[in-house]
Amino acid sequence: MVARTIGVWKRRACVESRKAICIIGSPRSRGSTACLVDRVIDGMKATGIEVDRLPLGAMTIGPCRGCRACEDTGRCVQRDDMDRLIGGILESDVVVLASPSYWGDVTGQMKVFIDRSLPLCNAKTGETPVPAGKVGIALAIRAGRSKEENEHIVDTFEHYFGHLGIRPVGSLTVEGVEHPPDLKERSDVLEEAFALGRGIAATHRKAQS
Ligand SMILES: Cc1cc2nc3c(=O)[nH]c(=O)nc-3n(C[C@H](O)[C@H](O)[C@H](O)COP(=O)(O)O)c2cc1C
């Protein structure tokens, strides 16, 4: 009886365990984007989600060469940190993409990451090797006050999710943040980021059913 109960518990723990990958597009490893992502991570960790936090600024990722070899082989010809990112996306249940606005768009680092994701989206066949059932969160932050620029960034991330069959389930845009101390004063925003992370396990469970 005891053994049976443990068996059930183990099975449930296994079913419930979730992984998230958080990709931070800013070159500043301790910048505003990282602060925002860290609150989302705190929320996810509070519900037991295992998180891989990956700042693109600390990684080496060459730009896409446009050779399109990946359309035939499913793999880029370049061996660099993109291998880790692709592996992380394939094995995660939750994908978080975050970028500050640079000239009204994602950063160069984030754009390189998106371009190098071509092995995950075969332009010839329209097929993706990404297993179904994943959910995505888009985060954008900027110094200026209007939302439009950030909404463009969220659209870019949701377009990316669409090609990979990842269901976009949440986004947060933050305006008026030039440097991290501006964000640290915004307890409402940080609370919203935490709640977004905390709610993702339930959202993922719903998306699966
Ligand atoms: C090269 C560059 C371009 C930027 N372009 C914009 C912009 O177009 N609109 C805007 O609102 N803020 C812009 N910013 C400000 C950043 O979006 C803002 O400072 C953000 O909080 C930086 O996030 P980080 O600390 O994570 O790098 C720019 C900053 C840099 C360095």
Ligand as a Chemical Component Dictionary entry (heavy atoms), coordinates in Angstrom:
data_LIG
# 
_chem_comp.id                   LIG 
_chem_comp.type                 NON-POLYMER 
_chem_comp.pdbx_formal_charge   0 
_chem_comp.three_letter_code    LIG 
# 
loop_
_chem_comp_atom.comp_id 
_chem_comp_atom.atom_id 
_chem_comp_atom.alt_atom_id 
_chem_comp_atom.type_symbol 
_chem_comp_atom.charge 
_chem_comp_atom.model_Cartn_x 
_chem_comp_atom.model_Cartn_y 
_chem_comp_atom.model_Cartn_z 
_chem_comp_atom.pdbx_ordinal 
LIG C1  C1  C 0 21.034 51.510 -28.704 1  
LIG C2  C2  C 0 19.810 51.861 -27.890 2  
LIG C3  C3  C 0 18.637 52.170 -28.535 3  
LIG C4  C4  C 0 17.495 52.474 -27.808 4  
LIG N1  N1  N 0 16.339 52.775 -28.484 5  
LIG C5  C5  C 0 15.211 53.044 -27.783 6  
LIG C6  C6  C 0 14.000 53.343 -28.460 7  
LIG O1  O1  O 0 13.928 53.335 -29.691 8  
LIG N2  N2  N 0 12.895 53.612 -27.712 9  
LIG C7  C7  C 0 12.932 53.625 -26.341 10 
LIG O2  O2  O 0 11.901 53.871 -25.724 11 
LIG N3  N3  N 0 14.071 53.345 -25.665 12 
LIG C8  C8  C 0 15.196 53.051 -26.361 13 
LIG N4  N4  N 0 16.372 52.751 -25.679 14 
LIG C9  C9  C 0 16.354 52.707 -24.205 15 
LIG C10 C10 C 0 16.157 51.283 -23.658 16 
LIG O3  O3  O 0 15.071 50.620 -24.252 17 
LIG C11 C11 C 0 15.921 51.361 -22.154 18 
LIG O4  O4  O 0 16.968 52.083 -21.538 19 
LIG C12 C12 C 0 15.814 49.987 -21.510 20 
LIG O5  O5  O 0 15.358 50.114 -20.185 21 
LIG C13 C13 C 0 17.171 49.280 -21.511 22 
LIG O6  O6  O 0 17.017 47.965 -21.020 23 
LIG P1  P1  P 0 18.300 47.147 -20.476 24 
LIG O7  O7  O 0 18.768 47.841 -19.238 25 
LIG O8  O8  O 0 17.772 45.787 -20.190 26 
LIG O9  O9  O 0 19.296 47.148 -21.566 27 
LIG C14 C14 C 0 17.542 52.468 -26.388 28 
LIG C15 C15 C 0 18.744 52.144 -25.739 29 
LIG C16 C16 C 0 19.870 51.848 -26.463 30 
LIG C17 C17 C 0 21.151 51.501 -25.744 31 
# 
loop_
_chem_comp_bond.comp_id 
_chem_comp_bond.atom_id_1 
_chem_comp_bond.atom_id_2 
_chem_comp_bond.value_order 
_chem_comp_bond.pdbx_ordinal 
LIG C1  C2  SING 1  
LIG C2  C3  SING 2  
LIG C2  C16 DOUB 3  
LIG C3  C4  DOUB 4  
LIG C4  N1  SING 5  
LIG C4  C14 SING 6  
LIG N1  C5  DOUB 7  
LIG C5  C6  SING 8  
LIG C5  C8  SING 9  
LIG C6  O1  DOUB 10 
LIG C6  N2  SING 11 
LIG N2  C7  SING 12 
LIG C7  O2  DOUB 13 
LIG C7  N3  SING 14 
LIG N3  C8  DOUB 15 
LIG C8  N4  SING 16 
LIG N4  C9  SING 17 
LIG N4  C14 SING 18 
LIG C9  C10 SING 19 
LIG C10 O3  SING 20 
LIG C10 C11 SING 21 
LIG C11 O4  SING 22 
LIG C11 C12 SING 23 
LIG C12 O5  SING 24 
LIG C12 C13 SING 25 
LIG C13 O6  SING 26 
LIG O6  P1  SING 27 
LIG P1  O7  DOUB 28 
LIG P1  O8  SING 29 
LIG P1  O9  SING 30 
LIG C14 C15 DOUB 31 
LIG C15 C16 SING 32 
LIG C16 C17 SING 33 
# 
